[in-house]
């Protein structure tokens, strides 16, 4: 359940970044996603 909630929040965050059209923030969002992915796998 917690994973699903985090996924939704992450998706909303990425959408907000893309709507703003700021490449740096999109990059940060992708980096955050990779960090979370590694965290969940560990």
Secondary structure, DSSP 8 states (H G I E B T S, - for coil): -HHHHHHHHHHHHHHHHHHHT-HHHHHHHHHHHHHHHHHHH-
